[in-house]
Amino acid sequence: MENFKFEALVTEESQLKRLEKCVQKIPNVSDWQVTKYINGILLSVKAVNIRAFDILQTLQQEGFTLEQVYEE
């Protein structure tokens, strides 16, 4: 099980709902959590057999700006 954390520039509730729908569609993601901050969010993802790059690429193709901050 891999643990990934990403920072994203998501500040509007509509953006957050769209992000949540996108994360739910990513294969091999077993669990995820969003922590809200004033200027964005921290997206924590638990997944199996997937690279952080694949998660980033999928969400960037949907129009989100993310940066990986942690991988375990």
CHARMM internal coordinates of N, CA and C (Angstrom, degrees):
IC EDIT
DIST 1 N 1 CA 1.4520
DIST 1 CA 1 C 1.5237
ANGL 1 N 1 CA 1 C 108.41
DIST 1 C 2 N 1.3046
ANGL 1 CA 1 C 2 N 115.80
DIHE 1 N 1 CA 1 C 2 N 126.60
DIST 2 N 2 CA 1.4626
ANGL 1 C 2 N 2 CA 122.25
DIHE 1 CA 1 C 2 N 2 CA 177.93
DIST 2 CA 2 C 1.5237
ANGL 2 N 2 CA 2 C 109.44
DIHE 1 C 2 N 2 CA 2 C -99.60
DIST 2 C 3 N 1.3197
ANGL 2 CA 2 C 3 N 116.10
DIHE 2 N 2 CA 2 C 3 N 144.44
DIST 3 N 3 CA 1.4613
ANGL 2 C 3 N 3 CA 122.27
DIHE 2 CA 2 C 3 N 3 CA 174.84
DIST 3 CA 3 C 1.5224
ANGL 3 N 3 CA 3 C 108.04
DIHE 2 C 3 N 3 CA 3 C -116.23
DIST 3 C 4 N 1.3171
ANGL 3 CA 3 C 4 N 115.81
DIHE 3 N 3 CA 3 C 4 N 125.88
DIST 4 N 4 CA 1.4572
ANGL 3 C 4 N 4 CA 121.77
DIHE 3 CA 3 C 4 N 4 CA 179.64
DIST 4 CA 4 C 1.5186
ANGL 4 N 4 CA 4 C 109.24
DIHE 3 C 4 N 4 CA 4 C -124.50
DIST 4 C 5 N 1.3342
ANGL 4 CA 4 C 5 N 115.82
DIHE 4 N 4 CA 4 C 5 N 148.24
DIST 5 N 5 CA 1.4646
ANGL 4 C 5 N 5 CA 120.82
DIHE 4 CA 4 C 5 N 5 CA 173.47
DIST 5 CA 5 C 1.5215
ANGL 5 N 5 CA 5 C 107.65
DIHE 4 C 5 N 5 CA 5 C -132.40
DIST 5 C 6 N 1.3240
ANGL 5 CA 5 C 6 N 114.22
DIHE 5 N 5 CA 5 C 6 N 136.12
DIST 6 N 6 CA 1.4543
ANGL 5 C 6 N 6 CA 121.52
DIHE 5 CA 5 C 6 N 6 CA -179.03
DIST 6 CA 6 C 1.5217
ANGL 6 N 6 CA 6 C 109.35
DIHE 5 C 6 N 6 CA 6 C -131.63
DIST 6 C 7 N 1.3199
ANGL 6 CA 6 C 7 N 116.14
DIHE 6 N 6 CA 6 C 7 N 141.96
DIST 7 N 7 CA 1.4608
ANGL 6 C 7 N 7 CA 121.06
DIHE 6 CA 6 C 7 N 7 CA 169.72
DIST 7 CA 7 C 1.5187
ANGL 7 N 7 CA 7 C 107.09
DIHE 6 C 7 N 7 CA 7 C -96.51
DIST 7 C 8 N 1.3264
ANGL 7 CA 7 C 8 N 115.38
DIHE 7 N 7 CA 7 C 8 N 139.59
DIST 8 N 8 CA 1.4590
ANGL 7 C 8 N 8 CA 119.63
DIHE 7 CA 7 C 8 N 8 CA -179.98
DIST 8 CA 8 C 1.5149
ANGL 8 N 8 CA 8 C 110.05
DIHE 7 C 8 N 8 CA 8 C -136.41
DIST 8 C 9 N 1.3209
ANGL 8 CA 8 C 9 N 115.29
DIHE 8 N 8 CA 8 C 9 N 145.81
DIST 9 N 9 CA 1.4531
ANGL 8 C 9 N 9 CA 121.34
DIHE 8 CA 8 C 9 N 9 CA 177.35
DIST 9 CA 9 C 1.5277
ANGL 9 N 9 CA 9 C 108.80
DIHE 8 C 9 N 9 CA 9 C -87.59
DIST 9 C 10 N 1.3085
ANGL 9 CA 9 C 10 N 115.38
DIHE 9 N 9 CA 9 C 10 N 72.59
DIST 10 N 10 CA 1.4623
ANGL 9 C 10 N 10 CA 122.45
DIHE 9 CA 9 C 10 N 10 CA 179.26
DIST 10 CA 10 C 1.5228
ANGL 10 N 10 CA 10 C 106.52
DIHE 9 C 10 N 10 CA 10 C -120.64
DIST 10 C 11 N 1.3291
ANGL 10 CA 10 C 11 N 116.34
DIHE 10 N 10 CA 10 C 11 N 114.32
DIST 11 N 11 CA 1.4612
ANGL 10 C 11 N 11 CA 119.78
DIHE 10 CA 10 C 11 N 11 CA -177.15
DIST 11 CA 11 C 1.5228
ANGL 11 N 11 CA 11 C 113.00
DIHE 10 C 11 N 11 CA 11 C -120.89
DIST 11 C 12 N 1.3192
ANGL 11 CA 11 C 12 N 117.47
DIHE 11 N 11 CA 11 C 12 N -20.94
DIST 12 N 12 CA 1.4631
ANGL 11 C 12 N 12 CA 121.84
DIHE 11 CA 11 C 12 N 12 CA -178.49
DIST 12 CA 12 C 1.5228
ANGL 12 N 12 CA 12 C 110.39
DIHE 11 C 12 N 12 CA 12 C -94.90
DIST 12 C 13 N 1.3124
ANGL 12 CA 12 C 13 N 116.53
DIHE 12 N 12 CA 12 C 13 N 144.92
DIST 13 N 13 CA 1.4674
ANGL 12 C 13 N 13 CA 121.58
DIHE 12 CA 12 C 13 N 13 CA 179.72
DIST 13 CA 13 C 1.5272
ANGL 13 N 13 CA 13 C 111.34
DIHE 12 C 13 N 13 CA 13 C -60.58
DIST 13 C 14 N 1.3246
ANGL 13 CA 13 C 14 N 117.77
DIHE 13 N 13 CA 13 C 14 N -37.18
DIST 14 N 14 CA 1.4679
ANGL 13 C 14 N 14 CA 120.84
DIHE 13 CA 13 C 14 N 14 CA 179.32
DIST 14 CA 14 C 1.5283
ANGL 14 N 14 CA 14 C 110.86
DIHE 13 C 14 N 14 CA 14 C -64.81
DIST 14 C 15 N 1.3348
ANGL 14 CA 14 C 15 N 117.20
DIHE 14 N 14 CA 14 C 15 N -37.98
DIST 15 N 15 CA 1.4635
ANGL 14 C 15 N 15 CA 121.24
DIHE 14 CA 14 C 15 N 15 CA 176.90
DIST 15 CA 15 C 1.5248
ANGL 15 N 15 CA 15 C 110.20
DIHE 14 C 15 N 15 CA 15 C -65.07
DIST 15 C 16 N 1.3260
ANGL 15 CA 15 C 16 N 116.09
DIHE 15 N 15 CA 15 C 16 N -41.22
DIST 16 N 16 CA 1.4590
ANGL 15 C 16 N 16 CA 121.13
DIHE 15 CA 15 C 16 N 16 CA -179.07
DIST 16 CA 16 C 1.5233
ANGL 16 N 16 CA 16 C 110.70
DIHE 15 C 16 N 16 CA 16 C -63.20
DIST 16 C 17 N 1.3146
ANGL 16 CA 16 C 17 N 117.71
DIHE 16 N 16 CA 16 C 17 N -43.63
DIST 17 N 17 CA 1.4654
ANGL 16 C 17 N 17 CA 120.97
DIHE 16 CA 16 C 17 N 17 CA 178.80
DIST 17 CA 17 C 1.5276
ANGL 17 N 17 CA 17 C 110.90
DIHE 16 C 17 N 17 CA 17 C -63.22
DIST 17 C 18 N 1.3280
ANGL 17 CA 17 C 18 N 116.88
DIHE 17 N 17 CA 17 C 18 N -39.99
DIST 18 N 18 CA 1.4601
ANGL 17 C 18 N 18 CA 120.84
DIHE 17 CA 17 C 18 N 18 CA 178.36
DIST 18 CA 18 C 1.5285
ANGL 18 N 18 CA 18 C 110.75
DIHE 17 C 18 N 18 CA 18 C -66.15
DIST 18 C 19 N 1.3421
ANGL 18 CA 18 C 19 N 116.65
DIHE 18 N 18 CA 18 C 19 N -40.66
DIST 19 N 19 CA 1.4637
ANGL 18 C 19 N 19 CA 120.98
DIHE 18 CA 18 C 19 N 19 CA 177.07
DIST 19 CA 19 C 1.5246
ANGL 19 N 19 CA 19 C 110.54
DIHE 18 C 19 N 19 CA 19 C -61.78
DIST 19 C 20 N 1.3148
ANGL 19 CA 19 C 20 N 117.05
DIHE 19 N 19 CA 19 C 20 N -44.67
DIST 20 N 20 CA 1.4666
ANGL 19 C 20 N 20 CA 121.23
DIHE 19 CA 19 C 20 N 20 CA -179.98
DIST 20 CA 20 C 1.5242
ANGL 20 N 20 CA 20 C 110.91
DIHE 19 C 20 N 20 CA 20 C -59.07
DIST 20 C 21 N 1.3286
ANGL 20 CA 20 C 21 N 117.87
DIHE 20 N 20 CA 20 C 21 N -42.79
DIST 21 N 21 CA 1.4667
ANGL 20 C 21 N 21 CA 121.39
DIHE 20 CA 20 C 21 N 21 CA 178.37
DIST 21 CA 21 C 1.5250
ANGL 21 N 21 CA 21 C 110.75
DIHE 20 C 21 N 21 CA 21 C -62.79
DIST 21 C 22 N 1.3199
ANGL 21 CA 21 C 22 N 116.57
DIHE 21 N 21 CA 21 C 22 N -39.83
DIST 22 N 22 CA 1.4653
ANGL 21 C 22 N 22 CA 120.89
DIHE 21 CA 21 C 22 N 22 CA 179.78
DIST 22 CA 22 C 1.5268
ANGL 22 N 22 CA 22 C 111.30
DIHE 21 C 22 N 22 CA 22 C -66.33
DIST 22 C 23 N 1.3249
ANGL 22 CA 22 C 23 N 117.43
DIHE 22 N 22 CA 22 C 23 N -43.04
DIST 23 N 23 CA 1.4671
ANGL 22 C 23 N 23 CA 121.24
DIHE 22 CA 22 C 23 N 23 CA -179.58
DIST 23 CA 23 C 1.5252
ANGL 23 N 23 CA 23 C 110.20
DIHE 22 C 23 N 23 CA 23 C -63.81
DIST 23 C 24 N 1.3186
ANGL 23 CA 23 C 24 N 117.47
DIHE 23 N 23 CA 23 C 24 N -39.19
DIST 24 N 24 CA 1.4628
ANGL 23 C 24 N 24 CA 121.49
DIHE 23 CA 23 C 24 N 24 CA -179.63
DIST 24 CA 24 C 1.5229
ANGL 24 N 24 CA 24 C 112.00
DIHE 23 C 24 N 24 CA 24 C -62.75
DIST 24 C 25 N 1.3246
ANGL 24 CA 24 C 25 N 117.67
DIHE 24 N 24 CA 24 C 25 N -25.56
DIST 25 N 25 CA 1.4658
ANGL 24 C 25 N 25 CA 122.08
DIHE 24 CA 24 C 25 N 25 CA -178.39
DIST 25 CA 25 C 1.5277
ANGL 25 N 25 CA 25 C 113.37
DIHE 24 C 25 N 25 CA 25 C -85.43
DIST 25 C 26 N 1.3290
ANGL 25 CA 25 C 26 N 117.72
DIHE 25 N 25 CA 25 C 26 N -12.37
DIST 26 N 26 CA 1.4681
ANGL 25 C 26 N 26 CA 120.32
DIHE 25 CA 25 C 26 N 26 CA -177.39
DIST 26 CA 26 C 1.5256
ANGL 26 N 26 CA 26 C 109.02
DIHE 25 C 26 N 26 CA 26 C -74.82
DIST 26 C 27 N 1.3427
ANGL 26 CA 26 C 27 N 117.02
DIHE 26 N 26 CA 26 C 27 N 122.94
DIST 27 N 27 CA 1.4697
ANGL 26 C 27 N 27 CA 119.22
DIHE 26 CA 26 C 27 N 27 CA 179.89
DIST 27 CA 27 C 1.5283
ANGL 27 N 27 CA 27 C 111.66
DIHE 26 C 27 N 27 CA 27 C -65.60
DIST 27 C 28 N 1.3055
ANGL 27 CA 27 C 28 N 115.72
DIHE 27 N 27 CA 27 C 28 N 150.41
DIST 28 N 28 CA 1.4642
ANGL 27 C 28 N 28 CA 124.84
DIHE 27 CA 27 C 28 N 28 CA 176.08
DIST 28 CA 28 C 1.5247
ANGL 28 N 28 CA 28 C 114.49
DIHE 27 C 28 N 28 CA 28 C 74.76
DIST 28 C 29 N 1.3234
ANGL 28 CA 28 C 29 N 118.87
DIHE 28 N 28 CA 28 C 29 N 2.37
DIST 29 N 29 CA 1.4659
ANGL 28 C 29 N 29 CA 121.16
DIHE 28 CA 28 C 29 N 29 CA 173.87
DIST 29 CA 29 C 1.5195
ANGL 29 N 29 CA 29 C 107.15
DIHE 28 C 29 N 29 CA 29 C -84.15
DIST 29 C 30 N 1.3242
ANGL 29 CA 29 C 30 N 116.31
DIHE 29 N 29 CA 29 C 30 N 118.42
DIST 30 N 30 CA 1.4625
ANGL 29 C 30 N 30 CA 120.03
DIHE 29 CA 29 C 30 N 30 CA -176.98
DIST 30 CA 30 C 1.5236
ANGL 30 N 30 CA 30 C 112.55
DIHE 29 C 30 N 30 CA 30 C -95.05
DIST 30 C 31 N 1.3248
ANGL 30 CA 30 C 31 N 117.09
DIHE 30 N 30 CA 30 C 31 N -28.26
DIST 31 N 31 CA 1.4600
ANGL 30 C 31 N 31 CA 120.58
DIHE 30 CA 30 C 31 N 31 CA -178.78
DIST 31 CA 31 C 1.5207
ANGL 31 N 31 CA 31 C 108.38
DIHE 30 C 31 N 31 CA 31 C -157.45
DIST 31 C 32 N 1.3185
ANGL 31 CA 31 C 32 N 116.23
DIHE 31 N 31 CA 31 C 32 N 150.30
DIST 32 N 32 CA 1.4562
ANGL 31 C 32 N 32 CA 120.48
DIHE 31 CA 31 C 32 N 32 CA 177.32
DIST 32 CA 32 C 1.5174
ANGL 32 N 32 CA 32 C 109.24
DIHE 31 C 32 N 32 CA 32 C -154.75
DIST 32 C 33 N 1.3317
ANGL 32 CA 32 C 33 N 115.12
DIHE 32 N 32 CA 32 C 33 N 157.66
DIST 33 N 33 CA 1.4604
ANGL 32 C 33 N 33 CA 121.15
DIHE 32 CA 32 C 33 N 33 CA -177.27
DIST 33 CA 33 C 1.5238
ANGL 33 N 33 CA 33 C 108.78
DIHE 32 C 33 N 33 CA 33 C -148.80
DIST 33 C 34 N 1.3225
ANGL 33 CA 33 C 34 N 115.52
DIHE 33 N 33 CA 33 C 34 N 144.73
DIST 34 N 34 CA 1.4583
ANGL 33 C 34 N 34 CA 121.53
DIHE 33 CA 33 C 34 N 34 CA 178.15
DIST 34 CA 34 C 1.5234
ANGL 34 N 34 CA 34 C 109.02
DIHE 33 C 34 N 34 CA 34 C -115.65
DIST 34 C 35 N 1.3244
ANGL 34 CA 34 C 35 N 116.06
DIHE 34 N 34 CA 34 C 35 N 129.46
DIST 35 N 35 CA 1.4607
ANGL 34 C 35 N 35 CA 122.27
DIHE 34 CA 34 C 35 N 35 CA 173.31
DIST 35 CA 35 C 1.5201
ANGL 35 N 35 CA 35 C 107.12
DIHE 34 C 35 N 35 CA 35 C -113.01
DIST 35 C 36 N 1.3283
ANGL 35 CA 35 C 36 N 116.44
DIHE 35 N 35 CA 35 C 36 N 121.67
DIST 36 N 36 CA 1.4636
ANGL 35 C 36 N 36 CA 120.99
DIHE 35 CA 35 C 36 N 36 CA -176.73
DIST 36 CA 36 C 1.5258
ANGL 36 N 36 CA 36 C 110.98
DIHE 35 C 36 N 36 CA 36 C -86.20
DIST 36 C 37 N 1.3268
ANGL 36 CA 36 C 37 N 114.16
DIHE 36 N 36 CA 36 C 37 N 140.30
DIST 37 N 37 CA 1.4555
ANGL 36 C 37 N 37 CA 123.01
DIHE 36 CA 36 C 37 N 37 CA 172.35
DIST 37 CA 37 C 1.5230
ANGL 37 N 37 CA 37 C 107.90
DIHE 36 C 37 N 37 CA 37 C -126.06
DIST 37 C 38 N 1.3055
ANGL 37 CA 37 C 38 N 117.96
DIHE 37 N 37 CA 37 C 38 N 171.57
DIST 38 N 38 CA 1.4636
ANGL 37 C 38 N 38 CA 121.41
DIHE 37 CA 37 C 38 N 38 CA -178.61
DIST 38 CA 38 C 1.5297
ANGL 38 N 38 CA 38 C 111.43
DIHE 37 C 38 N 38 CA 38 C -61.75
DIST 38 C 39 N 1.3197
ANGL 38 CA 38 C 39 N 116.69
DIHE 38 N 38 CA 38 C 39 N -41.80
DIST 39 N 39 CA 1.4620
ANGL 38 C 39 N 39 CA 120.85
DIHE 38 CA 38 C 39 N 39 CA -174.32
DIST 39 CA 39 C 1.5236
ANGL 39 N 39 CA 39 C 113.68
DIHE 38 C 39 N 39 CA 39 C -108.60
DIST 39 C 40 N 1.3299
ANGL 39 CA 39 C 40 N 118.19
DIHE 39 N 39 CA 39 C 40 N 21.92
DIST 40 N 40 CA 1.4517
ANGL 39 C 40 N 40 CA 120.50
DIHE 39 CA 39 C 40 N 40 CA 178.43
DIST 40 CA 40 C 1.5148
ANGL 40 N 40 CA 40 C 111.49
DIHE 39 C 40 N 40 CA 40 C 155.24
DIST 40 C 41 N 1.3221
ANGL 40 CA 40 C 41 N 115.32
DIHE 40 N 40 CA 40 C 41 N -158.65
DIST 41 N 41 CA 1.4615
ANGL 40 C 41 N 41 CA 120.94
DIHE 40 CA 40 C 41 N 41 CA -178.42
DIST 41 CA 41 C 1.5223
ANGL 41 N 41 CA 41 C 110.48
DIHE 40 C 41 N 41 CA 41 C -136.44
DIST 41 C 42 N 1.3232
ANGL 41 CA 41 C 42 N 114.68
DIHE 41 N 41 CA 41 C 42 N 163.24
DIST 42 N 42 CA 1.4543
ANGL 41 C 42 N 42 CA 122.85
DIHE 41 CA 41 C 42 N 42 CA 168.77
DIST 42 CA 42 C 1.5175
ANGL 42 N 42 CA 42 C 105.98
DIHE 41 C 42 N 42 CA 42 C -113.79
DIST 42 C 43 N 1.3211
ANGL 42 CA 42 C 43 N 116.90
DIHE 42 N 42 CA 42 C 43 N 119.41
DIST 43 N 43 CA 1.4576
ANGL 42 C 43 N 43 CA 122.98
DIHE 42 CA 42 C 43 N 43 CA 179.48
DIST 43 CA 43 C 1.5195
ANGL 43 N 43 CA 43 C 108.07
DIHE 42 C 43 N 43 CA 43 C -101.82
DIST 43 C 44 N 1.3295
ANGL 43 CA 43 C 44 N 116.86
DIHE 43 N 43 CA 43 C 44 N 116.68
DIST 44 N 44 CA 1.4689
ANGL 43 C 44 N 44 CA 122.51
DIHE 43 CA 43 C 44 N 44 CA 177.56
DIST 44 CA 44 C 1.5183
ANGL 44 N 44 CA 44 C 107.97
DIHE 43 C 44 N 44 CA 44 C -104.18
DIST 44 C 45 N 1.3289
ANGL 44 CA 44 C 45 N 116.53
DIHE 44 N 44 CA 44 C 45 N 128.89
DIST 45 N 45 CA 1.4619
ANGL 44 C 45 N 45 CA 121.66
DIHE 44 CA 44 C 45 N 45 CA -174.97
DIST 45 CA 45 C 1.5172
ANGL 45 N 45 CA 45 C 109.56
DIHE 44 C 45 N 45 CA 45 C -129.23
DIST 45 C 46 N 1.3365
ANGL 45 CA 45 C 46 N 116.22
DIHE 45 N 45 CA 45 C 46 N 134.13
DIST 46 N 46 CA 1.4609
ANGL 45 C 46 N 46 CA 122.33
DIHE 45 CA 45 C 46 N 46 CA 170.41
DIST 46 CA 46 C 1.5208
ANGL 46 N 46 CA 46 C 106.75
DIHE 45 C 46 N 46 CA 46 C -111.30
DIST 46 C 47 N 1.3335
ANGL 46 CA 46 C 47 N 115.88
DIHE 46 N 46 CA 46 C 47 N 129.35
DIST 47 N 47 CA 1.4545
ANGL 46 C 47 N 47 CA 119.71
DIHE 46 CA 46 C 47 N 47 CA -175.19
DIST 47 CA 47 C 1.5247
ANGL 47 N 47 CA 47 C 110.72
DIHE 46 C 47 N 47 CA 47 C -151.28
DIST 47 C 48 N 1.3259
ANGL 47 CA 47 C 48 N 114.71
DIHE 47 N 47 CA 47 C 48 N 163.52
DIST 48 N 48 CA 1.4567
ANGL 47 C 48 N 48 CA 122.18
DIHE 47 CA 47 C 48 N 48 CA 179.00
DIST 48 CA 48 C 1.5270
ANGL 48 N 48 CA 48 C 108.22
DIHE 47 C 48 N 48 CA 48 C -125.80
DIST 48 C 49 N 1.3256
ANGL 48 CA 48 C 49 N 116.40
DIHE 48 N 48 CA 48 C 49 N 137.35
DIST 49 N 49 CA 1.4609
ANGL 48 C 49 N 49 CA 122.53
DIHE 48 CA 48 C 49 N 49 CA 175.04
DIST 49 CA 49 C 1.5251
ANGL 49 N 49 CA 49 C 113.32
DIHE 48 C 49 N 49 CA 49 C 56.17
DIST 49 C 50 N 1.3035
ANGL 49 CA 49 C 50 N 116.72
DIHE 49 N 49 CA 49 C 50 N 44.57
DIST 50 N 50 CA 1.4587
ANGL 49 C 50 N 50 CA 121.73
DIHE 49 CA 49 C 50 N 50 CA 175.32
DIST 50 CA 50 C 1.5251
ANGL 50 N 50 CA 50 C 107.64
DIHE 49 C 50 N 50 CA 50 C -147.87
DIST 50 C 51 N 1.3136
ANGL 50 CA 50 C 51 N 115.61
DIHE 50 N 50 CA 50 C 51 N 146.31
DIST 51 N 51 CA 1.4644
ANGL 50 C 51 N 51 CA 120.28
DIHE 50 CA 50 C 51 N 51 CA 179.91
DIST 51 CA 51 C 1.5226
ANGL 51 N 51 CA 51 C 110.18
DIHE 50 C 51 N 51 CA 51 C -96.38
DIST 51 C 52 N 1.3073
ANGL 51 CA 51 C 52 N 116.09
DIHE 51 N 51 CA 51 C 52 N 155.11
DIST 52 N 52 CA 1.4641
ANGL 51 C 52 N 52 CA 120.83
DIHE 51 CA 51 C 52 N 52 CA 176.39
DIST 52 CA 52 C 1.5248
ANGL 52 N 52 CA 52 C 110.19
DIHE 51 C 52 N 52 CA 52 C -57.94
DIST 52 C 53 N 1.3230
ANGL 52 CA 52 C 53 N 116.31
DIHE 52 N 52 CA 52 C 53 N -37.70
DIST 53 N 53 CA 1.4632
ANGL 52 C 53 N 53 CA 121.11
DIHE 52 CA 52 C 53 N 53 CA 179.16
DIST 53 CA 53 C 1.5221
ANGL 53 N 53 CA 53 C 111.12
DIHE 52 C 53 N 53 CA 53 C -57.14
DIST 53 C 54 N 1.3340
ANGL 53 CA 53 C 54 N 116.93
DIHE 53 N 53 CA 53 C 54 N -41.06
DIST 54 N 54 CA 1.4648
ANGL 53 C 54 N 54 CA 120.73
DIHE 53 CA 53 C 54 N 54 CA -178.90
DIST 54 CA 54 C 1.5265
ANGL 54 N 54 CA 54 C 111.51
DIHE 53 C 54 N 54 CA 54 C -65.69
DIST 54 C 55 N 1.3235
ANGL 54 CA 54 C 55 N 116.35
DIHE 54 N 54 CA 54 C 55 N -39.26
DIST 55 N 55 CA 1.4676
ANGL 54 C 55 N 55 CA 120.62
DIHE 54 CA 54 C 55 N 55 CA 177.79
DIST 55 CA 55 C 1.5239
ANGL 55 N 55 CA 55 C 109.41
DIHE 54 C 55 N 55 CA 55 C -66.55
DIST 55 C 56 N 1.3293
ANGL 55 CA 55 C 56 N 116.56
DIHE 55 N 55 CA 55 C 56 N -47.43
DIST 56 N 56 CA 1.4636
ANGL 55 C 56 N 56 CA 121.06
DIHE 55 CA 55 C 56 N 56 CA 178.35
DIST 56 CA 56 C 1.5209
ANGL 56 N 56 CA 56 C 111.51
DIHE 55 C 56 N 56 CA 56 C -57.54
DIST 56 C 57 N 1.3134
ANGL 56 CA 56 C 57 N 116.38
DIHE 56 N 56 CA 56 C 57 N -47.94
DIST 57 N 57 CA 1.4567
ANGL 56 C 57 N 57 CA 121.02
DIHE 56 CA 56 C 57 N 57 CA -177.23
DIST 57 CA 57 C 1.5259
ANGL 57 N 57 CA 57 C 111.18
DIHE 56 C 57 N 57 CA 57 C -62.52
DIST 57 C 58 N 1.3136
ANGL 57 CA 57 C 58 N 117.04
DIHE 57 N 57 CA 57 C 58 N -43.25
DIST 58 N 58 CA 1.4608
ANGL 57 C 58 N 58 CA 120.88
DIHE 57 CA 57 C 58 N 58 CA 179.57
DIST 58 CA 58 C 1.5196
ANGL 58 N 58 CA 58 C 111.03
DIHE 57 C 58 N 58 CA 58 C -60.74
DIST 58 C 59 N 1.3146
ANGL 58 CA 58 C 59 N 117.12
DIHE 58 N 58 CA 58 C 59 N -46.82
DIST 59 N 59 CA 1.4607
ANGL 58 C 59 N 59 CA 120.59
DIHE 58 CA 58 C 59 N 59 CA -177.72
DIST 59 CA 59 C 1.5330
ANGL 59 N 59 CA 59 C 111.89
DIHE 58 C 59 N 59 CA 59 C -73.20
DIST 59 C 60 N 1.3228
ANGL 59 CA 59 C 60 N 117.65
DIHE 59 N 59 CA 59 C 60 N -32.98
DIST 60 N 60 CA 1.4603
ANGL 59 C 60 N 60 CA 120.21
DIHE 59 CA 59 C 60 N 60 CA 176.73
DIST 60 CA 60 C 1.5240
ANGL 60 N 60 CA 60 C 110.95
DIHE 59 C 60 N 60 CA 60 C -67.93
DIST 60 C 61 N 1.3244
ANGL 60 CA 60 C 61 N 117.23
DIHE 60 N 60 CA 60 C 61 N -34.75
DIST 61 N 61 CA 1.4617
ANGL 60 C 61 N 61 CA 120.54
DIHE 60 CA 60 C 61 N 61 CA 176.56
DIST 61 CA 61 C 1.5238
ANGL 61 N 61 CA 61 C 111.43
DIHE 60 C 61 N 61 CA 61 C -64.99
DIST 61 C 62 N 1.3186
ANGL 61 CA 61 C 62 N 116.52
DIHE 61 N 61 CA 61 C 62 N -23.65
DIST 62 N 62 CA 1.4647
ANGL 61 C 62 N 62 CA 121.60
DIHE 61 CA 61 C 62 N 62 CA 177.22
DIST 62 CA 62 C 1.5316
ANGL 62 N 62 CA 62 C 111.59
DIHE 61 C 62 N 62 CA 62 C -88.04
DIST 62 C 63 N 1.3408
ANGL 62 CA 62 C 63 N 116.65
DIHE 62 N 62 CA 62 C 63 N 1.25
DIST 63 N 63 CA 1.4537
ANGL 62 C 63 N 63 CA 121.00
DIHE 62 CA 62 C 63 N 63 CA 174.03
DIST 63 CA 63 C 1.5194
ANGL 63 N 63 CA 63 C 116.04
DIHE 62 C 63 N 63 CA 63 C 98.84
DIST 63 C 64 N 1.3269
ANGL 63 CA 63 C 64 N 117.49
DIHE 63 N 63 CA 63 C 64 N 9.43
DIST 64 N 64 CA 1.4633
ANGL 63 C 64 N 64 CA 120.54
DIHE 63 CA 63 C 64 N 64 CA -179.79
DIST 64 CA 64 C 1.5256
ANGL 64 N 64 CA 64 C 110.52
DIHE 63 C 64 N 64 CA 64 C -93.00
DIST 64 C 65 N 1.3241
ANGL 64 CA 64 C 65 N 116.07
DIHE 64 N 64 CA 64 C 65 N 147.30
DIST 65 N 65 CA 1.4560
ANGL 64 C 65 N 65 CA 122.66
DIHE 64 CA 64 C 65 N 65 CA 175.90
DIST 65 CA 65 C 1.5201
ANGL 65 N 65 CA 65 C 107.60
DIHE 64 C 65 N 65 CA 65 C -104.75
DIST 65 C 66 N 1.3323
ANGL 65 CA 65 C 66 N 116.14
DIHE 65 N 65 CA 65 C 66 N 114.44
DIST 66 N 66 CA 1.4581
ANGL 65 C 66 N 66 CA 121.58
DIHE 65 CA 65 C 66 N 66 CA -177.47
DIST 66 CA 66 C 1.5128
ANGL 66 N 66 CA 66 C 110.76
DIHE 65 C 66 N 66 CA 66 C -129.95
DIST 66 C 67 N 1.3162
ANGL 66 CA 66 C 67 N 114.32
DIHE 66 N 66 CA 66 C 67 N 159.17
DIST 67 N 67 CA 1.4582
ANGL 66 C 67 N 67 CA 121.55
DIHE 66 CA 66 C 67 N 67 CA 174.09
DIST 67 CA 67 C 1.5213
ANGL 67 N 67 CA 67 C 107.73
DIHE 66 C 67 N 67 CA 67 C -139.89
DIST 67 C 68 N 1.3305
ANGL 67 CA 67 C 68 N 116.18
DIHE 67 N 67 CA 67 C 68 N 130.61
DIST 68 N 68 CA 1.4606
ANGL 67 C 68 N 68 CA 119.92
DIHE 67 CA 67 C 68 N 68 CA 177.94
DIST 68 CA 68 C 1.5174
ANGL 68 N 68 CA 68 C 109.00
DIHE 67 C 68 N 68 CA 68 C -74.41
DIST 68 C 69 N 1.3375
ANGL 68 CA 68 C 69 N 116.21
DIHE 68 N 68 CA 68 C 69 N 132.39
DIST 69 N 69 CA 1.4600
ANGL 68 C 69 N 69 CA 120.17
DIHE 68 CA 68 C 69 N 69 CA 179.53
DIST 69 CA 69 C 1.5233
ANGL 69 N 69 CA 69 C 113.03
DIHE 68 C 69 N 69 CA 69 C -119.03
DIST 69 C 70 N 1.3460
ANGL 69 CA 69 C 70 N 117.40
DIHE 69 N 69 CA 69 C 70 N -9.86
DIST 70 N 70 CA 1.4650
ANGL 69 C 70 N 70 CA 119.15
DIHE 69 CA 69 C 70 N 70 CA -175.89
DIST 70 CA 70 C 1.5219
ANGL 70 N 70 CA 70 C 109.70
DIHE 69 C 70 N 70 CA 70 C -161.58
DIST 70 C 71 N 1.3307
ANGL 70 CA 70 C 71 N 116.10
DIHE 70 N 70 CA 70 C 71 N 143.93
DIST 71 N 71 CA 1.4646
ANGL 70 C 71 N 71 CA 122.19
DIHE 70 CA 70 C 71 N 71 CA 172.58
DIST 71 CA 71 C 1.5151
ANGL 71 N 71 CA 71 C 108.05
DIHE 70 C 71 N 71 CA 71 C -148.28
DIST 71 C 72 N 1.3287
ANGL 71 CA 71 C 72 N 115.67
DIHE 71 N 71 CA 71 C 72 N 134.55
DIST 72 N 72 CA 1.4640
ANGL 71 C 72 N 72 CA 120.59
DIHE 71 CA 71 C 72 N 72 CA 178.21
DIST 72 CA 72 C 1.5082
ANGL 72 N 72 CA 72 C 109.18
DIHE 71 C 72 N 72 CA 72 C -133.13
END
COOR INIT
IC SEED 1 N 1 CA 1 C
IC BUILD
